[in-house]
Amino acid sequence: MPNARAARPTRRGILAAGGALGLGAVLAACGDEDASTGGSKASASASAKSGPWTFKDDRGTTVNLDKIPASIVAFTGVGAALHDYGIQVKGVFGPTRTAAGKADVQAGDMDITKVEILGNVWDEFNVEKYAALAPDVLISTTFDTAGTLWYVPEASKDKIAKLAPSVALSVYDRQLTTPLQRMWELAESLGADMTAAAVTDAKKRFEAAAARLRAAAKAKPEIKVLAGSASEALFYVSGTNLSIDLEYFKALGVNFVEPPESAKAQGGGWFESLSWENVDKYPADIIMMDDRSSTIQPSAITEATWKALPAVKAGQVIARSPEPILSYDKCAPLLETLAEALEKAKKVA
């Protein structure tokens, strides 16, 4: 829902994308060739194609190149989605490697040892390494109406822009199916084999999962679902009106806790911030918790008020991916997890 603040959301507001973390001060911001993914076919398809490449992104910007991009640099989640369609990127920026050295949840099935990591945290982007990759195109998501490229630092965006054209896919104020289709179109344009069994099977699985979730929501309209995210100081309750996953789940009939607009105003329209003392403000039967590595996960929450919540005591807490990897392979399980939670849920609040 576009509004004055949402059009240029804050760093914390975007990170919330439905309820995320406090990571310090608010910053203004107004595949491998794996047969299981159809990778070898996609790569063969890409190499077989010749001639110019054209793609119109969600900013309305059309990128024209003499050939299909071979050196692709992308936001980590975009790289992960393209990997599922058999397209391997050369470099990534965004949460890619955890402190333990493992692949971040947003890296999906990418082999992170085979990509150049240009930046792993906010405001980190090695322009020199980027230039060395001789990029043909940079691809990211955008969380606003201005087309701001996600995780491309404000301070170096002009230098970055001079090195290669960019493509932006919007994940702002629309249902999940739209960016999923746009990623499909992008992957296809890059030479992915969209007829590969792994690709078509994943799409069928997603469609079946959507039908299952709709049925589960219809069967239990009384079950209230809260989308939350945890930081050391605050608990964030997400609204459903800007996030692509929650907008879609709501359209399928899921009954969400919805903070009033006035309460979400300080979160740029994305979420309401609560102290841990007030974490029980909204009764909920199921709690979906932000699974990103920058947030505190449920098993690590020690607050007594959290442990006393009916949904927590009943074991009705599931994971949520506020920045879904935009492939049907990765999004189908998100729907299945919520559908299963609804099917099993008891009214506890």
Short mmCIF file of the C-alpha atoms (twelve columns), coordinates in Angstrom:
data_MODEL
# 
_entry.id   MODEL 
# 
loop_
_atom_site.group_PDB 
_atom_site.id 
_atom_site.type_symbol 
_atom_site.label_atom_id 
_atom_site.label_alt_id 
_atom_site.label_comp_id 
_atom_site.label_asym_id 
_atom_site.label_seq_id 
_atom_site.Cartn_x 
_atom_site.Cartn_y 
_atom_site.Cartn_z 
_atom_site.pdbx_PDB_model_num 
ATOM 1   C CA . MET A 1   0.000   0.000   0.000   1 
ATOM 2   C CA . PRO A 2   1.917   3.018   -1.175  1 
ATOM 3   C CA . ASN A 3   2.129   5.893   1.221   1 
ATOM 4   C CA . ALA A 4   4.550   8.737   1.791   1 
ATOM 5   C CA . ARG A 5   6.739   6.752   4.150   1 
ATOM 6   C CA . ALA A 6   6.513   3.425   2.383   1 
ATOM 7   C CA . ALA A 7   7.624   4.955   -0.873  1 
ATOM 8   C CA . ARG A 8   11.038  5.569   0.693   1 
ATOM 9   C CA . PRO A 9   11.162  3.071   3.571   1 
ATOM 10  C CA . THR A 10  13.748  3.107   6.307   1 
ATOM 11  C CA . ARG A 11  16.521  0.531   6.495   1 
ATOM 12  C CA . ARG A 12  14.872  -1.035  9.535   1 
ATOM 13  C CA . GLY A 13  11.503  -0.848  7.886   1 
ATOM 14  C CA . ILE A 14  12.656  -2.748  4.833   1 
ATOM 15  C CA . LEU A 15  14.600  -5.271  6.863   1 
ATOM 16  C CA . ALA A 16  11.410  -5.860  8.769   1 
ATOM 17  C CA . ALA A 17  9.699   -6.680  5.491   1 
ATOM 18  C CA . GLY A 18  7.024   -7.712  7.850   1 
ATOM 19  C CA . GLY A 19  8.587   -7.457  11.255  1 
ATOM 20  C CA . ALA A 20  12.327  -7.688  11.420  1 
ATOM 21  C CA . LEU A 21  14.985  -6.598  13.763  1 
ATOM 22  C CA . GLY A 22  16.571  -3.620  15.284  1 
ATOM 23  C CA . LEU A 23  20.116  -3.621  14.002  1 
ATOM 24  C CA . GLY A 24  21.162  -0.284  15.409  1 
ATOM 25  C CA . ALA A 25  20.266  3.119   14.156  1 
ATOM 26  C CA . VAL A 26  17.731  3.470   11.415  1 
ATOM 27  C CA . LEU A 27  19.452  4.166   8.112   1 
ATOM 28  C CA . ALA A 28  17.483  6.323   5.712   1 
ATOM 29  C CA . ALA A 29  16.771  4.647   2.437   1 
ATOM 30  C CA . CYS A 30  13.429  7.109   1.477   1 
ATOM 31  C CA . GLY A 31  23.832  -22.565 -10.369 1 
ATOM 32  C CA . ASP A 32  25.928  -25.235 -10.280 1 
ATOM 33  C CA . GLU A 33  25.229  -27.538 -13.252 1 
ATOM 34  C CA . ASP A 34  23.289  -30.030 -11.160 1 
ATOM 35  C CA . ALA A 35  21.005  -32.452 -12.942 1 
ATOM 36  C CA . SER A 36  18.567  -32.238 -10.029 1 
ATOM 37  C CA . THR A 37  17.888  -28.598 -10.837 1 
ATOM 38  C CA . GLY A 38  18.014  -28.882 -14.578 1 
ATOM 39  C CA . GLY A 39  21.262  -26.938 -14.405 1 
ATOM 40  C CA . SER A 40  23.124  -28.645 -17.226 1 
ATOM 41  C CA . LYS A 41  20.191  -28.196 -19.589 1 
ATOM 42  C CA . ALA A 42  19.846  -24.552 -18.677 1 
ATOM 43  C CA . SER A 43  23.533  -23.895 -19.209 1 
ATOM 44  C CA . ALA A 44  23.449  -25.678 -22.539 1 
ATOM 45  C CA . SER A 45  20.409  -23.666 -23.520 1 
ATOM 46  C CA . ALA A 46  22.111  -20.424 -22.576 1 
ATOM 47  C CA . SER A 47  25.247  -21.226 -24.523 1 
ATOM 48  C CA . ALA A 48  23.243  -22.326 -27.531 1 
ATOM 49  C CA . LYS A 49  21.415  -19.025 -27.793 1 
ATOM 50  C CA . SER A 50  22.965  -16.141 -29.583 1 
ATOM 51  C CA . GLY A 51  22.050  -12.620 -30.519 1 
ATOM 52  C CA . PRO A 52  20.906  -9.715  -28.371 1 
ATOM 53  C CA . TRP A 53  19.400  -9.896  -24.869 1 
ATOM 54  C CA . THR A 54  16.600  -7.613  -23.733 1 
ATOM 55  C CA . PHE A 55  14.789  -7.488  -20.421 1 
ATOM 56  C CA . LYS A 56  12.356  -4.907  -19.065 1 
ATOM 57  C CA . ASP A 57  12.541  -4.752  -15.275 1 
ATOM 58  C CA . ASP A 58  10.026  -3.614  -12.663 1 
ATOM 59  C CA . ARG A 59  11.273  -0.034  -12.764 1 
ATOM 60  C CA . GLY A 60  10.212  0.095   -16.375 1 
ATOM 61  C CA . THR A 61  13.881  0.104   -17.382 1 
ATOM 62  C CA . THR A 62  14.824  -1.968  -20.423 1 
ATOM 63  C CA . VAL A 63  18.325  -3.418  -20.527 1 
ATOM 64  C CA . ASN A 64  19.669  -4.218  -23.993 1 
ATOM 65  C CA . LEU A 65  22.869  -6.219  -24.469 1 
ATOM 66  C CA . ASP A 66  24.542  -7.712  -27.526 1 
ATOM 67  C CA . LYS A 67  24.334  -11.187 -26.004 1 
ATOM 68  C CA . ILE A 68  22.900  -13.092 -23.046 1 
ATOM 69  C CA . PRO A 69  24.774  -12.037 -19.886 1 
ATOM 70  C CA . ALA A 70  27.540  -14.456 -18.972 1 
ATOM 71  C CA . SER A 71  28.938  -12.577 -15.988 1 
ATOM 72  C CA . ILE A 72  25.988  -11.990 -13.665 1 
ATOM 73  C CA . VAL A 73  26.282  -10.368 -10.249 1 
ATOM 74  C CA . ALA A 74  23.215  -10.480 -8.027  1 
ATOM 75  C CA . PHE A 75  21.797  -9.966  -4.581  1 
ATOM 76  C CA . THR A 76  22.256  -13.272 -2.755  1 
ATOM 77  C CA . GLY A 77  18.580  -14.230 -2.777  1 
ATOM 78  C CA . VAL A 78  18.342  -13.494 -6.498  1 
ATOM 79  C CA . GLY A 79  21.420  -15.608 -7.139  1 
ATOM 80  C CA . ALA A 80  19.834  -18.426 -5.148  1 
ATOM 81  C CA . ALA A 81  16.632  -18.252 -7.200  1 
ATOM 82  C CA . LEU A 82  18.526  -18.241 -10.496 1 
ATOM 83  C CA . HIS A 83  20.557  -21.216 -9.245  1 
ATOM 84  C CA . ASP A 84  17.323  -23.183 -8.874  1 
ATOM 85  C CA . TYR A 85  16.689  -22.535 -12.564 1 
ATOM 86  C CA . GLY A 86  20.194  -23.611 -13.520 1 
ATOM 87  C CA . ILE A 87  21.712  -20.159 -13.957 1 
ATOM 88  C CA . GLN A 88  25.003  -19.658 -12.109 1 
ATOM 89  C CA . VAL A 89  25.962  -16.134 -11.082 1 
ATOM 90  C CA . LYS A 90  29.590  -15.028 -10.798 1 
ATOM 91  C CA . GLY A 91  29.246  -12.789 -7.764  1 
ATOM 92  C CA . VAL A 92  26.780  -12.013 -4.972  1 
ATOM 93  C CA . PHE A 93  26.170  -9.338  -2.376  1 
ATOM 94  C CA . GLY A 94  23.996  -9.599  0.706   1 
ATOM 95  C CA . PRO A 95  23.764  -12.209 3.489   1 
ATOM 96  C CA . THR A 96  25.687  -15.156 2.040   1 
ATOM 97  C CA . ARG A 97  27.961  -16.662 4.697   1 
ATOM 98  C CA . THR A 98  27.166  -17.054 8.388   1 
ATOM 99  C CA . ALA A 99  29.638  -16.335 11.173  1 
ATOM 100 C CA . ALA A 100 30.227  -20.094 11.304  1 
ATOM 101 C CA . GLY A 101 31.206  -20.078 7.643   1 
ATOM 102 C CA . LYS A 102 28.118  -21.909 6.404   1 
ATOM 103 C CA . ALA A 103 25.721  -20.788 3.694   1 
ATOM 104 C CA . ASP A 104 23.220  -18.218 4.929   1 
ATOM 105 C CA . VAL A 105 19.546  -19.161 4.683   1 
ATOM 106 C CA . GLN A 106 19.190  -16.583 1.912   1 
ATOM 107 C CA . ALA A 107 21.848  -18.352 -0.178  1 
ATOM 108 C CA . GLY A 108 19.555  -21.342 -0.706  1 
ATOM 109 C CA . ASP A 109 21.294  -24.200 -2.508  1 
ATOM 110 C CA . MET A 110 24.083  -22.111 -4.032  1 
ATOM 111 C CA . ASP A 111 27.592  -23.380 -3.486  1 
ATOM 112 C CA . ILE A 112 28.932  -20.232 -1.844  1 
ATOM 113 C CA . THR A 113 32.520  -21.374 -2.413  1 
ATOM 114 C CA . LYS A 114 31.969  -20.933 -6.147  1 
ATOM 115 C CA . VAL A 115 30.804  -17.321 -6.124  1 
ATOM 116 C CA . GLU A 116 32.677  -14.110 -5.387  1 
ATOM 117 C CA . ILE A 117 31.138  -12.591 -2.255  1 
ATOM 118 C CA . LEU A 118 31.306  -8.833  -2.759  1 
ATOM 119 C CA . GLY A 119 29.558  -7.976  0.488   1 
ATOM 120 C CA . ASN A 120 28.048  -10.031 3.286   1 
ATOM 121 C CA . VAL A 121 26.422  -7.322  5.386   1 
ATOM 122 C CA . TRP A 122 24.577  -4.062  4.860   1 
ATOM 123 C CA . ASP A 123 26.633  -1.263  3.252   1 
ATOM 124 C CA . GLU A 124 29.389  -3.689  2.238   1 
ATOM 125 C CA . PHE A 125 30.129  -3.979  -1.487  1 
ATOM 126 C CA . ASN A 126 33.636  -4.381  -2.860  1 
ATOM 127 C CA . VAL A 127 33.569  -2.281  -6.025  1 
ATOM 128 C CA . GLU A 128 37.082  -3.371  -7.057  1 
ATOM 129 C CA . LYS A 129 36.162  -7.055  -6.931  1 
ATOM 130 C CA . TYR A 130 32.964  -6.239  -8.790  1 
ATOM 131 C CA . ALA A 131 34.898  -4.542  -11.578 1 
ATOM 132 C CA . ALA A 132 37.282  -7.489  -11.781 1 
ATOM 133 C CA . LEU A 133 34.351  -9.778  -12.583 1 
ATOM 134 C CA . ALA A 134 33.706  -7.714  -15.731 1 
ATOM 135 C CA . PRO A 135 29.980  -7.816  -14.990 1 
ATOM 136 C CA . ASP A 136 27.464  -7.873  -17.814 1 
ATOM 137 C CA . VAL A 137 24.533  -7.108  -15.520 1 
ATOM 138 C CA . LEU A 138 23.700  -6.577  -11.826 1 
ATOM 139 C CA . ILE A 139 20.384  -7.948  -10.577 1 
ATOM 140 C CA . SER A 140 18.679  -7.163  -7.290  1 
ATOM 141 C CA . THR A 141 15.271  -6.730  -5.723  1 
ATOM 142 C CA . THR A 142 13.650  -3.465  -4.774  1 
ATOM 143 C CA . PHE A 143 11.473  -2.703  -1.756  1 
ATOM 144 C CA . ASP A 144 10.144  0.700   -2.769  1 
ATOM 145 C CA . THR A 145 8.446   2.595   -5.560  1 
ATOM 146 C CA . ALA A 146 11.687  4.388   -6.451  1 
ATOM 147 C CA . GLY A 147 13.441  1.207   -7.601  1 
ATOM 148 C CA . THR A 148 16.209  1.383   -4.996  1 
ATOM 149 C CA . LEU A 149 18.468  -1.624  -5.518  1 
ATOM 150 C CA . TRP A 150 18.452  -3.777  -2.387  1 
ATOM 151 C CA . TYR A 151 21.843  -4.037  -0.658  1 
ATOM 152 C CA . VAL A 152 23.580  -1.745  -3.142  1 
ATOM 153 C CA . PRO A 153 25.192  0.883   -0.864  1 
ATOM 154 C CA . GLU A 154 24.041  4.454   -1.283  1 
ATOM 155 C CA . ALA A 155 27.618  5.737   -1.024  1 
ATOM 156 C CA . SER A 156 28.933  3.643   -3.915  1 
ATOM 157 C CA . LYS A 157 25.835  3.160   -6.072  1 
ATOM 158 C CA . ASP A 158 27.005  5.624   -8.741  1 
ATOM 159 C CA . LYS A 159 30.375  3.862   -9.158  1 
ATOM 160 C CA . ILE A 160 28.617  0.525   -9.309  1 
ATOM 161 C CA . ALA A 161 26.121  1.771   -11.879 1 
ATOM 162 C CA . LYS A 162 28.894  2.806   -14.269 1 
ATOM 163 C CA . LEU A 163 30.282  -0.719  -14.480 1 
ATOM 164 C CA . ALA A 164 27.193  -2.554  -15.752 1 
ATOM 165 C CA . PRO A 165 23.459  -2.045  -16.303 1 
ATOM 166 C CA . SER A 166 21.123  -3.191  -13.549 1 
ATOM 167 C CA . VAL A 167 17.857  -5.093  -13.355 1 
ATOM 168 C CA . ALA A 168 15.415  -4.677  -10.456 1 
ATOM 169 C CA . LEU A 169 12.595  -7.048  -9.536  1 
ATOM 170 C CA . SER A 170 10.020  -5.542  -7.201  1 
ATOM 171 C CA . VAL A 171 9.149   -7.306  -3.961  1 
ATOM 172 C CA . TYR A 172 7.131   -4.391  -2.663  1 
ATOM 173 C CA . ASP A 173 3.383   -4.321  -2.015  1 
ATOM 174 C CA . ARG A 174 2.357   -7.218  -4.249  1 
ATOM 175 C CA . GLN A 175 1.488   -10.848 -3.819  1 
ATOM 176 C CA . LEU A 176 4.194   -13.515 -3.987  1 
ATOM 177 C CA . THR A 177 2.992   -14.938 -7.291  1 
ATOM 178 C CA . THR A 178 3.923   -11.763 -9.179  1 
ATOM 179 C CA . PRO A 179 7.666   -11.663 -8.332  1 
ATOM 180 C CA . LEU A 180 7.772   -15.449 -8.743  1 
ATOM 181 C CA . GLN A 181 6.528   -15.048 -12.298 1 
ATOM 182 C CA . ARG A 182 8.949   -12.195 -12.938 1 
ATOM 183 C CA . MET A 183 11.893  -14.321 -11.739 1 
ATOM 184 C CA . TRP A 184 10.664  -17.110 -14.010 1 
ATOM 185 C CA . GLU A 185 10.665  -14.701 -16.972 1 
ATOM 186 C CA . LEU A 186 14.125  -13.425 -16.078 1 
ATOM 187 C CA . ALA A 187 15.577  -16.933 -15.760 1 
ATOM 188 C CA . GLU A 188 14.016  -17.924 -19.067 1 
ATOM 189 C CA . SER A 189 15.513  -14.869 -20.766 1 
ATOM 190 C CA . LEU A 190 18.924  -15.860 -19.410 1 
ATOM 191 C CA . GLY A 191 18.689  -19.265 -21.042 1 
ATOM 192 C CA . ALA A 192 17.176  -21.440 -18.330 1 
ATOM 193 C CA . ASP A 193 15.346  -24.561 -19.464 1 
ATOM 194 C CA . MET A 194 11.857  -23.906 -18.099 1 
ATOM 195 C CA . THR A 195 10.649  -27.273 -19.430 1 
ATOM 196 C CA . ALA A 196 13.077  -29.243 -17.233 1 
ATOM 197 C CA . ALA A 197 11.258  -31.702 -14.988 1 
ATOM 198 C CA . ALA A 198 12.687  -30.174 -11.810 1 
ATOM 199 C CA . VAL A 199 11.347  -26.765 -12.821 1 
ATOM 200 C CA . THR A 200 7.865   -27.847 -13.901 1 
ATOM 201 C CA . ASP A 201 7.517   -30.205 -10.927 1 
ATOM 202 C CA . ALA A 202 8.391   -27.387 -8.518  1 
ATOM 203 C CA . LYS A 203 5.731   -25.165 -10.049 1 
ATOM 204 C CA . LYS A 204 3.127   -27.920 -9.764  1 
ATOM 205 C CA . ARG A 205 4.156   -28.461 -6.151  1 
ATOM 206 C CA . PHE A 206 3.707   -24.743 -5.466  1 
ATOM 207 C CA . GLU A 207 0.249   -24.739 -7.012  1 
ATOM 208 C CA . ALA A 208 -0.749  -27.781 -4.967  1 
ATOM 209 C CA . ALA A 209 0.612   -26.153 -1.821  1 
ATOM 210 C CA . ALA A 210 -1.423  -23.015 -2.511  1 
ATOM 211 C CA . ALA A 211 -4.584  -25.095 -2.830  1 
ATOM 212 C CA . ARG A 212 -3.722  -26.912 0.389   1 
ATOM 213 C CA . LEU A 213 -3.138  -23.663 2.257   1 
ATOM 214 C CA . ARG A 214 -6.410  -22.194 1.000   1 
ATOM 215 C CA . ALA A 215 -8.270  -25.295 2.179   1 
ATOM 216 C CA . ALA A 216 -6.536  -25.272 5.571   1 
ATOM 217 C CA . ALA A 217 -7.343  -21.593 6.107   1 
ATOM 218 C CA . LYS A 218 -10.972 -22.148 5.126   1 
ATOM 219 C CA . ALA A 219 -11.266 -25.088 7.502   1 
ATOM 220 C CA . LYS A 220 -9.910  -23.141 10.470  1 
ATOM 221 C CA . PRO A 221 -10.867 -19.477 10.108  1 
ATOM 222 C CA . GLU A 222 -10.713 -19.069 13.873  1 
ATOM 223 C CA . ILE A 223 -6.954  -19.698 14.009  1 
ATOM 224 C CA . LYS A 224 -5.099  -16.409 14.362  1 
ATOM 225 C CA . VAL A 225 -1.588  -16.186 12.924  1 
ATOM 226 C CA . LEU A 226 1.023   -13.627 13.999  1 
ATOM 227 C CA . ALA A 227 4.124   -12.846 11.945  1 
ATOM 228 C CA . GLY A 228 6.926   -11.770 14.239  1 
ATOM 229 C CA . SER A 229 10.629  -11.080 14.445  1 
ATOM 230 C CA . ALA A 230 12.945  -10.858 17.404  1 
ATOM 231 C CA . SER A 231 15.817  -8.598  18.371  1 
ATOM 232 C CA . GLU A 232 17.492  -8.239  21.736  1 
ATOM 233 C CA . ALA A 233 15.513  -5.153  22.686  1 
ATOM 234 C CA . LEU A 234 12.268  -5.467  20.749  1 
ATOM 235 C CA . PHE A 235 9.715   -7.814  19.266  1 
ATOM 236 C CA . TYR A 236 8.253   -6.834  15.902  1 
ATOM 237 C CA . VAL A 237 4.740   -7.695  14.781  1 
ATOM 238 C CA . SER A 238 4.387   -7.555  11.037  1 
ATOM 239 C CA . GLY A 239 1.540   -6.123  9.075   1 
ATOM 240 C CA . THR A 240 0.390   -7.909  5.946   1 
ATOM 241 C CA . ASN A 241 -0.051  -5.007  3.564   1 
ATOM 242 C CA . LEU A 242 3.469   -4.659  2.111   1 
ATOM 243 C CA . SER A 243 5.153   -8.067  2.341   1 
ATOM 244 C CA . ILE A 244 4.845   -10.339 -0.689  1 
ATOM 245 C CA . ASP A 245 4.465   -13.550 1.334   1 
ATOM 246 C CA . LEU A 246 1.944   -12.265 3.853   1 
ATOM 247 C CA . GLU A 247 -0.142  -10.502 1.213   1 
ATOM 248 C CA . TYR A 248 -0.412  -13.794 -0.642  1 
ATOM 249 C CA . PHE A 249 -1.143  -15.902 2.425   1 
ATOM 250 C CA . LYS A 250 -3.841  -13.429 3.429   1 
ATOM 251 C CA . ALA A 251 -5.365  -13.615 -0.057  1 
ATOM 252 C CA . LEU A 252 -5.540  -17.399 0.398   1 
ATOM 253 C CA . GLY A 253 -7.609  -16.846 3.520   1 
ATOM 254 C CA . VAL A 254 -5.115  -16.977 6.394   1 
ATOM 255 C CA . ASN A 255 -6.362  -14.987 9.395   1 
ATOM 256 C CA . PHE A 256 -3.482  -12.712 10.438  1 
ATOM 257 C CA . VAL A 257 -2.950  -10.412 13.378  1 
ATOM 258 C CA . GLU A 258 -2.934  -6.921  11.836  1 
ATOM 259 C CA . PRO A 259 -1.539  -4.025  13.891  1 
ATOM 260 C CA . PRO A 260 -3.332  -0.733  13.219  1 
ATOM 261 C CA . GLU A 261 -1.778  1.651   10.707  1 
ATOM 262 C CA . SER A 262 -1.038  4.132   13.478  1 
ATOM 263 C CA . ALA A 263 1.008   1.497   15.336  1 
ATOM 264 C CA . LYS A 264 2.938   0.546   12.176  1 
ATOM 265 C CA . ALA A 265 3.734   4.165   11.267  1 
ATOM 266 C CA . GLN A 266 7.072   4.182   13.099  1 
ATOM 267 C CA . GLY A 267 8.066   1.056   11.184  1 
ATOM 268 C CA . GLY A 268 7.486   2.685   7.825   1 
ATOM 269 C CA . GLY A 269 4.176   0.867   7.527   1 
ATOM 270 C CA . TRP A 270 5.750   -2.572  7.825   1 
ATOM 271 C CA . PHE A 271 5.460   -3.480  11.510  1 
ATOM 272 C CA . GLU A 272 4.735   -2.507  15.095  1 
ATOM 273 C CA . SER A 273 7.541   -2.553  17.646  1 
ATOM 274 C CA . LEU A 274 6.794   -4.014  21.071  1 
ATOM 275 C CA . SER A 275 8.869   -4.247  24.221  1 
ATOM 276 C CA . TRP A 276 9.314   -7.784  25.452  1 
ATOM 277 C CA . GLU A 277 7.069   -6.912  28.396  1 
ATOM 278 C CA . ASN A 278 4.247   -6.334  25.917  1 
ATOM 279 C CA . VAL A 279 4.880   -9.279  23.624  1 
ATOM 280 C CA . ASP A 280 1.462   -10.678 24.566  1 
ATOM 281 C CA . LYS A 281 -0.409  -7.645  23.182  1 
ATOM 282 C CA . TYR A 282 -1.979  -9.630  20.347  1 
ATOM 283 C CA . PRO A 283 -3.556  -13.062 20.981  1 
ATOM 284 C CA . ALA A 284 -2.228  -15.587 18.475  1 
ATOM 285 C CA . ASP A 285 -2.614  -19.317 17.932  1 
ATOM 286 C CA . ILE A 286 0.324   -19.678 15.532  1 
ATOM 287 C CA . ILE A 287 3.454   -17.521 15.442  1 
ATOM 288 C CA . MET A 288 5.576   -17.301 12.290  1 
ATOM 289 C CA . MET A 289 9.099   -16.173 13.145  1 
ATOM 290 C CA . ASP A 290 11.601  -14.461 10.840  1 
ATOM 291 C CA . ASP A 291 14.222  -17.064 9.877   1 
ATOM 292 C CA . ARG A 292 16.943  -14.661 8.674   1 
ATOM 293 C CA . SER A 293 20.326  -14.969 10.362  1 
ATOM 294 C CA . SER A 294 20.212  -11.331 11.460  1 
ATOM 295 C CA . THR A 295 17.323  -12.085 13.817  1 
ATOM 296 C CA . ILE A 296 17.113  -13.989 17.086  1 
ATOM 297 C CA . GLN A 297 15.649  -17.417 16.461  1 
ATOM 298 C CA . PRO A 298 12.894  -18.839 18.718  1 
ATOM 299 C CA . SER A 299 15.177  -21.412 20.345  1 
ATOM 300 C CA . ALA A 300 17.450  -18.602 21.534  1 
ATOM 301 C CA . ILE A 301 14.728  -16.359 22.999  1 
ATOM 302 C CA . THR A 302 15.020  -16.394 26.775  1 
ATOM 303 C CA . GLU A 303 12.369  -13.806 27.683  1 
ATOM 304 C CA . ALA A 304 9.856   -15.216 30.169  1 
ATOM 305 C CA . THR A 305 7.037   -13.300 28.487  1 
ATOM 306 C CA . TRP A 306 7.799   -15.094 25.227  1 
ATOM 307 C CA . LYS A 307 7.856   -18.509 26.855  1 
ATOM 308 C CA . ALA A 308 4.492   -17.766 28.457  1 
ATOM 309 C CA . LEU A 309 2.732   -17.120 25.140  1 
ATOM 310 C CA . PRO A 310 0.021   -19.733 24.459  1 
ATOM 311 C CA . ALA A 311 1.329   -20.454 20.949  1 
ATOM 312 C CA . VAL A 312 4.858   -20.987 22.291  1 
ATOM 313 C CA . LYS A 313 3.664   -23.258 25.090  1 
ATOM 314 C CA . ALA A 314 1.606   -25.239 22.583  1 
ATOM 315 C CA . GLY A 315 4.566   -25.638 20.234  1 
ATOM 316 C CA . GLN A 316 2.743   -23.730 17.494  1 
ATOM 317 C CA . VAL A 317 5.712   -21.650 16.307  1 
ATOM 318 C CA . ILE A 318 6.987   -22.011 12.735  1 
ATOM 319 C CA . ALA A 319 9.583   -20.304 10.559  1 
ATOM 320 C CA . ARG A 320 8.851   -17.536 8.085   1 
ATOM 321 C CA . SER A 321 11.061  -16.268 5.250   1 
ATOM 322 C CA . PRO A 322 10.330  -12.516 4.888   1 
ATOM 323 C CA . GLU A 323 12.649  -12.406 1.867   1 
ATOM 324 C CA . PRO A 324 11.619  -15.554 0.014   1 
ATOM 325 C CA . ILE A 325 13.988  -17.016 -2.549  1 
ATOM 326 C CA . LEU A 326 11.910  -16.410 -5.657  1 
ATOM 327 C CA . SER A 327 11.814  -19.874 -7.171  1 
ATOM 328 C CA . TYR A 328 8.883   -22.259 -6.979  1 
ATOM 329 C CA . ASP A 329 11.240  -24.824 -5.487  1 
ATOM 330 C CA . LYS A 330 11.929  -22.612 -2.472  1 
ATOM 331 C CA . CYS A 331 8.472   -21.054 -2.103  1 
ATOM 332 C CA . ALA A 332 6.402   -24.237 -2.178  1 
ATOM 333 C CA . PRO A 333 7.730   -25.374 1.236   1 
ATOM 334 C CA . LEU A 334 6.764   -22.015 2.752   1 
ATOM 335 C CA . LEU A 335 3.136   -22.641 1.855   1 
ATOM 336 C CA . GLU A 336 3.299   -26.275 2.932   1 
ATOM 337 C CA . THR A 337 4.743   -25.371 6.331   1 
ATOM 338 C CA . LEU A 338 1.974   -22.865 7.043   1 
ATOM 339 C CA . ALA A 339 -0.717  -25.214 5.719   1 
ATOM 340 C CA . GLU A 340 0.508   -28.021 7.960   1 
ATOM 341 C CA . ALA A 341 0.623   -25.679 10.957  1 
ATOM 342 C CA . LEU A 342 -2.981  -24.631 10.333  1 
ATOM 343 C CA . GLU A 343 -4.124  -28.223 9.842   1 
ATOM 344 C CA . LYS A 344 -2.601  -29.241 13.185  1 
ATOM 345 C CA . ALA A 345 -3.276  -26.048 15.141  1 
ATOM 346 C CA . LYS A 346 -5.403  -25.893 18.239  1 
ATOM 347 C CA . LYS A 347 -7.171  -22.747 19.364  1 
ATOM 348 C CA . VAL A 348 -5.010  -21.604 22.278  1 
ATOM 349 C CA . ALA A 349 -5.443  -17.798 22.397  1 
# 
